[in-house]
Amino acid sequence: MDARSQDTQNRFPVGDLPGLRALATEAVHAGREDLVGQGLHAAPIDLSTTYPSYDSRGEAARIDAFAADGGELTGPPVYARLGNPTVARFETALARLEGTESAVAFASGMAALSAVLLARNALGLRHVVAVRPLYGCSDHLLNAGLLGSEVTWTDPAGIAAALRPDTGLVMVESPANPTLAEVDLRAIAHACGSVPLLVDNTFATPVLQRPAEHGARLVLHSATKYLGGHGDVMGGVVACDEELARRLRQVRFATGAVLHPLAGYLLLRGLSTLPIRVRAASATAAELAGRLAADPRVARVHYPRIGGAMIAFEVHGDPHAVIGGVRLITPAVSLGSVDTLIQHPASISHRVVDEPDRQGAGVSDRLLRLSVGLEDVEDLWTDLDGALGAVSTAGERRTEEVAGR
């Protein structure tokens, strides 16, 4: 599907204005609708930690109301842990892009997931049903029971049977980190019944997939990745309905896992170029995936049906030689930046997952994960080709050494 037809299908109602806006337009304008009325063009950054008020009775009433139901405060801000105007703009924009009522931002993606688990635990719903693979730290947080959760791992077909009276959440990631495996979100949402489905949408972004349209009640992002898009900001966000958002705001206030206003500003700015970045990087990734699939030095290539800028591939030789052989591509953890990154999941992002579980989820020791950026495709291929050549050379040296013995 080309960008024009995609934007035609993904259109959004615009408050009191007539008509619908396309995704690319919404990415630029959501969360900024009031700027013209203030005589502003760029969104302001509010760095205040506290705000003056001479109406202490009124403040007490608003704080009581928040403590009771977690609703967004009306009127002027009170304290940065209760909310910040700059962060609120990012939350408004992301909720619009994901098609949810609300969004709640946090200091990191893991802080966002932790808040979801704590909010469900507080209701006595400590059991989580999850499908592997997930991001390695998400897997570890669930499996280690660090927040008091108990997890049942299953495949998509086993979700309904795994549900219990105390199940508070079903969690999937699609496309999954790092194998890029995809699941049928609508079928999984149906299997969940009344249990909320959380979908980690970090890899796809709302440009390629909007899980709420398929029945997910919570959509998780490591905003550090594509939403920021430049490798210079850390954050997390959960897009969801207002009922769940109220609980998440209360957890955020209690734990202090707030997103810094400067990060909120950078993430809002990142959203404005999100569609064009994702589509440009995806086009390059699709081309590279095809070349890797045809290369005899590569054993297997994983690339999502919905597309995207992530590629996973397994080599016949030593994957560490590929990491050591790149020169233009950056060997580093993380993803979703304007520059291309490569990493070895079994050594880094999924090292905290027990080896049998890692292998069972398809994360082999020969798997490499490539986050494609905005460089020219020929320059990236030249670098990959050279790094794969290093694998072949290393293999030839080992063969000669064995023959010499």
Residue pairs with C-beta under 8 A, 6 or more apart in sequence:
1 9
3 24
3 275
3 279
6 23
6 207
7 22
7 23
7 24
7 25
7 275
8 22
10 22
10 23
10 210
11 20
11 21
11 22
11 23
12 20
12 21
12 22
12 23
12 26
12 96
12 99
13 20
14 20
14 21
15 33
21 29
23 97
23 206
23 207
23 275
24 275
24 276
26 93
26 96
26 97
27 93
27 97
27 271
27 272
27 273
27 274
27 275
28 272
30 92
30 93
30 96
30 97
30 271
31 43
31 89
31 90
31 91
31 92
31 93
31 96
31 268
31 271
32 43
32 89
32 93
32 268
35 41
35 42
35 43
43 86
43 89
43 265
43 268
43 269
44 85
44 86
45 86
45 261
45 262
45 265
46 77
46 84
46 85
46 86
46 261
47 261
47 262
48 77
48 80
48 84
49 79
49 80
50 78
50 79
50 80
51 76
51 77
51 78
51 79
53 59
53 76
53 78
58 75
59 78
62 73
62 74
62 75
62 78
63 78
63 82
65 71
65 73
66 73
66 82
66 249
66 250
66 253
67 250
69 246
70 245
70 246
70 247
70 248
70 249
70 250
71 242
71 246
71 249
72 83
72 88
72 249
73 82
73 83
77 83
77 84
77 85
80 258
80 261
81 252
81 253
81 256
81 258
82 253
83 249
84 258
84 259
84 261
84 264
86 261
86 264
86 265
86 268
87 105
87 258
87 259
87 261
87 263
87 264
88 264
89 264
89 268
90 103
90 105
90 237
90 259
90 264
90 265
90 267
90 268
90 271
91 102
91 103
91 104
91 105
91 237
92 103
93 268
93 271
94 103
94 105
94 206
94 221
94 223
94 227
94 237
94 239
94 267
94 271
95 101
95 102
95 103
95 239
97 206
97 210
97 271
97 274
98 201
98 206
98 210
98 211
98 212
98 219
98 239
99 206
99 210
99 212
99 213
100 212
100 219
100 239
100 240
100 241
101 240
101 241
101 242
101 245
102 239
102 240
102 241
102 242
102 244
102 245
103 237
103 238
103 239
103 240
103 245
104 112
104 115
104 237
104 238
104 240
104 245
104 248
104 249
104 252
105 112
105 223
105 235
105 236
105 237
105 259
105 264
105 267
106 112
106 115
106 235
106 236
106 237
106 238
106 252
106 257
106 258
106 259
107 234
107 235
107 236
107 257
107 258
107 259
107 260
107 263
108 222
108 224
108 234
108 235
108 236
108 257
109 135
109 202
109 220
109 221
109 222
109 223
109 224
109 235
109 236
110 137
110 138
110 141
110 222
110 236
111 236
111 255
111 257
112 220
112 221
112 222
112 236
112 237
112 238
112 257
113 138
113 141
113 220
113 236
114 141
114 147
114 255
114 257
115 238
115 248
115 251
115 252
115 255
115 257
116 169
116 198
116 218
116 220
116 238
116 248
117 128
117 141
117 142
117 147
117 149
117 169
118 147
118 251
118 255
119 244
119 247
119 248
119 250
119 251
120 126
120 128
120 168
120 169
120 196
121 147
121 148
121 149
121 168
122 247
122 251
123 168
124 166
125 166
125 167
125 168
125 169
126 148
126 149
126 150
126 166
126 168
127 149
127 150
127 151
127 152
127 164
127 166
127 167
127 168
128 142
128 149
128 150
128 151
128 152
128 167
128 168
128 169
128 170
128 171
129 151
129 152
129 154
129 159
129 162
129 163
129 167
129 169
129 170
129 171
129 195
130 139
130 142
130 151
130 152
130 153
130 154
130 170
130 171
130 172
131 153
131 154
131 155
131 156
131 159
131 171
131 172
131 173
131 183
131 188
132 139
132 153
132 176
132 357
132 360
132 361
133 139
133 173
133 176
133 177
133 178
133 179
133 181
133 350
133 361
133 362
133 363
134 142
134 171
134 172
134 173
134 176
134 177
134 200
135 173
135 177
135 200
135 202
135 222
135 349
136 177
136 345
136 349
136 350
136 351
136 352
136 353
137 349
137 352
138 171
138 173
138 200
139 350
139 352
139 353
139 357
140 352
140 353
141 147
142 149
142 151
142 171
143 151
143 353
143 354
143 357
145 151
152 162
153 357
154 161
154 162
156 172
156 183
156 184
156 187
156 188
156 191
159 170
159 188
159 191
159 192
160 191
160 192
160 193
163 170
163 192
163 193
163 195
167 195
168 195
168 196
169 195
169 196
169 197
169 198
169 218
170 188
170 191
170 192
170 195
170 196
170 197
170 198
171 197
171 198
171 199
171 200
172 183
172 185
172 188
172 197
172 198
172 199
172 200
173 199
173 200
173 202
173 203
174 181
174 182
174 183
174 185
174 199
174 200
174 204
174 209
175 181
175 182
175 203
175 204
175 304
175 306
175 308
175 310
176 182
176 183
176 203
177 200
177 202
177 203
177 345
177 349
177 369
178 312
178 345
178 349
178 350
178 363
178 367
178 369
179 302
179 312
179 361
179 362
179 363
179 367
180 203
180 302
180 303
180 304
180 308
180 310
180 311
180 312
181 302
181 362
182 304
182 305
182 306
185 197
185 199
185 209
185 211
185 214
185 215
185 216
186 214
186 215
188 197
188 215
189 197
189 214
189 215
189 216
190 215
192 215
196 217
196 218
196 244
197 211
197 215
197 216
197 217
197 218
198 216
198 217
198 218
198 219
198 220
198 238
199 211
199 216
199 218
199 219
199 220
200 220
200 221
200 222
201 209
201 210
201 211
201 219
201 220
201 221
202 220
202 221
202 222
202 225
202 226
202 336
203 225
203 226
203 304
203 308
203 310
203 335
204 304
204 306
204 308
205 221
205 226
205 227
205 274
205 278
206 274
207 274
207 275
207 278
207 279
208 278
208 282
208 306
208 307
208 308
209 306
210 219
211 219
212 219
212 239
217 240
217 241
217 244
218 238
218 239
218 240
218 244
219 238
219 239
219 240
220 236
220 237
220 238
221 227
221 236
221 237
221 238
221 239
222 236
223 233
223 234
223 235
223 236
223 237
223 267
224 233
224 234
224 235
224 236
224 334
224 336
225 334
225 335
225 336
225 337
226 270
226 274
226 277
226 278
226 309
226 335
226 336
227 235
227 237
227 267
227 270
227 271
227 274
227 336
228 234
228 235
228 266
228 267
228 270
228 336
229 270
229 273
229 274
229 277
229 336
229 337
229 338
230 266
230 270
230 337
230 338
231 334
231 337
231 338
231 339
232 266
233 262
233 263
233 266
233 267
233 270
234 263
235 259
235 263
235 264
235 267
236 259
237 259
237 267
238 244
238 245
238 248
240 248
251 257
252 258
259 267
277 338
277 374
278 308
278 309
280 374
281 309
281 372
281 373
281 374
282 307
282 308
282 309
282 372
284 309
284 372
284 374
284 375
284 377
284 380
285 303
285 307
285 308
285 309
285 310
285 311
285 370
285 372
286 303
286 307
287 377
288 311
288 370
288 372
288 377
288 380
288 381
288 384
289 301
289 303
289 311
289 313
291 381
292 298
292 301
292 311
292 313
292 384
293 301
295 388
296 316
297 315
297 316
297 317
297 388
297 389
297 391
297 392
298 313
298 314
298 315
298 316
298 388
299 313
299 314
299 315
299 316
299 366
300 313
300 314
301 311
301 312
301 313
301 314
302 311
302 312
302 313
303 311
303 312
304 310
309 336
309 371
309 372
309 373
310 335
310 369
310 370
310 371
310 372
311 369
311 370
311 372
312 367
312 368
312 369
312 370
313 367
313 368
313 370
314 364
314 366
314 367
314 368
315 322
315 366
315 368
315 388
315 391
316 366
316 391
316 395
317 391
317 392
317 394
317 395
318 391
318 394
318 395
319 344
319 365
319 366
319 367
319 368
319 391
320 344
320 347
321 387
321 390
321 391
321 394
322 342
322 368
322 387
322 388
322 390
322 391
323 331
323 342
323 343
323 344
323 368
323 387
324 331
324 387
324 390
325 386
325 387
325 388
325 389
325 390
325 391
326 342
326 383
326 384
326 386
326 387
327 383
327 386
328 340
328 375
328 379
328 380
328 382
328 383
329 340
329 341
329 342
329 370
329 380
329 383
329 384
329 387
330 339
330 340
330 341
330 342
331 341
331 342
331 343
332 341
332 342
332 343
333 341
333 343
333 348
333 349
334 341
334 371
335 341
335 369
335 371
336 371
337 371
337 373
338 373
338 374
339 373
339 374
339 375
340 370
340 371
340 372
340 373
340 375
340 380
341 370
341 371
341 373
342 368
342 369
342 370
342 371
343 349
343 368
343 369
344 367
344 368
344 369
345 363
345 367
345 368
345 369
346 358
346 363
346 364
346 365
346 367
349 369
350 358
350 363
353 361
353 363
372 380
